[in-house]
Every structure is written in C-alpha cells, then in structure tokens.
Amino acid sequence: MTTATLTSNHGATQREDFNQYVMNTYGRFPVTIEKGEGCKLWDTEGKEYLDFVAGIATCTLGHGHPALIEAVSEQIKKLHHVSNLYYIPEQGALAKKIVENSCADKVFFCNSGAEANEAAIKLVRKYAHTVLEFLEEPVILTAKSSFHGRTLATITATGQPKYQKHFEPLVPGFEYVPYNDISAIEEAITDIDEGDRRVAGIMIEPLQGEGGVRPGDLDYFLRLRKICDDTGILLIFDEVQVGVGRTGKMWGYENLGVEPDIFTSAKGLAGGIPIGAMMCKANCDVFEPGNHASTFGGNPFACAAALKVLETIEHEGILQNVQARGEQLRTRLRAIATKYPNLFEEVRGWGLINGIEIKADAELTSIEVVKKAMEKGLLLAPAGPKVVRFVPPLIISSEEIDQGIDILEQTLADLA
Ligand SMILES: *Cc1c(COP(=O)(O)O)cnc(C)c1O
C-alpha cells in the first residue's frame, strides 16, 4: 500500500499504476521524464528541464549522444550477451583501455557500484587470508558519512546508520573512522590490532559524494598511502561516483596525488548503461577461477557502451571541458553564497561534482531548493539534508551552466 505523494495531476494516472505495482523504495518527484537530448530533458507534459543530475552522475555524455547511440546499436545487432563462459572481445578491449588509462593492472566486470565494492571487499578478504597469512579476522576501515551501496556488505561498509537500520545483523569485519582525520586511522589500526583481528584494508571515497560532496584532503590521503605502504594494509578507493572524468581528471585519485591498490567504478563508466568494474594492481590480483562471478558482468553490450564513453572522453576534450565548466560553476555558486551569507556555508567540489552547503541553522533544506528549481526547469539532486549537488553531463556547455545558475538564482530569490 502506498500513500499518495503526488502533488500535481501531470501524468497522475500513469503514476498511480506505477505506485500500485512498483515497490515503494524511493521518494520520487511527481514528474515523468519522457525524452532527452544533450543536457535537456522533457517530461510527459512537454515541460523542458536543464539536467544538472545526469541520472545521478551517470549520463557522462548526456542524453542521446550520437556516438553512444551508434556504438550500442551496432553492438546489439551483432551480439549483446553470451556469459563469461566464453571470451568477449569488447570486455578485453575495455579492460585494456581502463588499464592503459589508470594505475590498475587487472579488471573485474559486474553491473553496479555496490557489486563492484562487493568484489573489492571479497578481494581484500582473500588477500588477507592468503597473502597476509596471519589474518584470521581481517577488518576493513571505512569512513563515517561515506556511501558504498545497498547490498548487505556495502550498507555495512557505508558509515551512515540510517542505511543500516532494520537490516541487522550487519556483516562482520568493518569499523568506522571520521573522514579526513589521520589520527583516527592511526588509532583504529592500533586499537583493532588484537592477535588475528587486524586491519587489512581501508576503503574510502576520494571525494564523498552522497555524504555531502566532501573532497578528500591532500595531506590526509598522502599519509593514508604511507600508512598502507608501511603496514601492508590495502588502500581501496570507491570511485563509483567520481571516476571516469567527473572530477576533470580521469580518476578521482589523480586529484590527490596517490594511487590506490584497488578501486571501483560504475555510475559514469558506460554513460548510463548498467556496468560496474573493480580494478586492482598486479600484487593484489589474488582471485582464481570460481572465486567470483557475475552472469551479466562485462557483456558485449555494456562494454561497447563503456568503450565508446572512454574513447569520447579521450578524443573530444571532455576533461578540459569538465575543468573549465567546473570553475565556471563554482565561481557562480560562490557569488550566490556571498550574496546569501545567512543561507550558505560553503561551495566545494572538483570538476563537475560540486555542492553548495546550506548553513545548519538556516531554515532551508536541500530538498526545498531541489523542488523549487525543478518547478523552474532545473534538475538538481540533494546530497544529504543540507547540501545541493550539481553533477551535470560532462559535455555541458558554458551557456548551459549560466542558464542553470540563472534558474538557481531565481529559485533562491523566491525561497529567500
Ligand atoms: C552510487 C554509489 C554507489 C552504489 O552504486 P550502485 O550502482 O547504486 O550500486 C557506491 N559508492 C558510491 C561512492 C556511490 O556514489
């Protein structure tokens, strides 16, 4: 049973059917999006939106990108799925492209961010049991206010109790530390060191996305890398939201000047076609046949899409665009924060993942801003109750950034 959350009649009948038959796991906006092109979307009433959400940092090349359409059309005509019982040339080509454009040596493919993180968690545990032989009970440290997914292991890894509530018992072997706090890591490693119960991995986002668009500190990450080098603890980066050009670099870790031992990708990797990937360096490539698998993982269709996304990023100056548009966006957001000093705390982000934080004591929530902006034709996403997130397609133009921020200004003028 559902309670009606609809506030408008637009497409109401369709949405009543939807609510009757689809499980009620999302707080949805009363909008039905029907088509898209570039950074624009249209709903069933013909209303146009400028898309600063990109399917939650996923539609790297925007909507209806001709190169992506061609790649997936050609691939589905040829072959779309055969399973990993056989060699898949597109999967091999994609793995090669990722390895050539990152610090990784090997890739495992799956279908989502949570699955990629599950694979990373399993790899750390196998490494602990086989390489760090003394480890009976390997522990993975994760950060408070992190987000790593919705499976049981990944809600456990997620350092936010609201995602765990009512799903206990959680998976053993995780402990939490505050983000960007090196002494907390050092203390946790010492505290947990009891015989065979030891820290085997540190899993962390280079920039916390869902947790409020919080970039990692350079110095913190350098010291994290040093601790891992000195102790043999594995450093795992969850790049599900920040990887694949989102930050203006190919990978989030490039902003921090350190390389992880293992990292994961999903959201933007195939531009909106479901895919996940877990990458590792040669020294922690400990999986053997039968250790891990995914029926859909790395199928020809998803890999053809991801290959086209990576080729387009490489050949069409996308990273430069992300850097320039990100600067432009932050400059305009900072002007807004200055204009409303009682409303906003700060603007932060890298490339085209940015957030504006509302002051804790301001009577305004991120969702109010998002709803009002949507009425005015701009799609935004919250990142927690007090941060509004800006993650447009990476192909966004200078005019579209200005257009979006103009709408945001009108939105705030209405709300203030
Ligand atoms: C979205 C996200 C996930 C989960 O990805 P799914 O594809 O929804 O499973 C994991 N980690 C981070 C950092 C994310 O942003």
The ligand as an SDF file (V2000), in Angstrom:
LIG
                    3D

 15 15  0  0  0  0  0  0  0  0999 V2000
   26.1740    5.3130   -6.1400 C   0  0  0  0  0  0  0  0  0  0  0  0
   27.3300    4.8600   -5.3520 C   0  0  0  0  0  0  0  0  0  0  0  0
   27.4830    3.5080   -5.0080 C   0  0  0  0  0  0  0  0  0  0  0  0
   26.4450    2.4640   -5.3260 C   0  0  0  0  0  0  0  0  0  0  0  0
   26.3010    2.2760   -6.7010 O   0  0  0  0  0  0  0  0  0  0  0  0
   25.0600    1.4290   -7.2440 P   0  0  0  0  0  0  0  0  0  0  0  0
   25.3260    1.3420   -8.7190 O   0  0  0  0  0  0  0  0  0  0  0  0
   23.8250    2.1940   -6.9150 O   0  0  0  0  0  0  0  0  0  0  0  0
   25.0990    0.1060   -6.5810 O   0  0  0  0  0  0  0  0  0  0  0  0
   28.6240    3.1350   -4.3240 C   0  0  0  0  0  0  0  0  0  0  0  0
   29.5670    4.0370   -3.9900 N   0  0  0  0  0  0  0  0  0  0  0  0
   29.4450    5.3430   -4.3090 C   0  0  0  0  0  0  0  0  0  0  0  0
   30.5360    6.2890   -3.9210 C   0  0  0  0  0  0  0  0  0  0  0  0
   28.3260    5.7980   -4.9880 C   0  0  0  0  0  0  0  0  0  0  0  0
   28.2030    7.1010   -5.2680 O   0  0  0  0  0  0  0  0  0  0  0  0
  1  2  1  0
  2  3  1  0
  2 14  2  0
  3  4  1  0
  3 10  2  0
  4  5  1  0
  5  6  1  0
  6  7  2  0
  6  8  1  0
  6  9  1  0
 10 11  1  0
 11 12  2  0
 12 13  1  0
 12 14  1  0
 14 15  1  0
M  END
$$$$
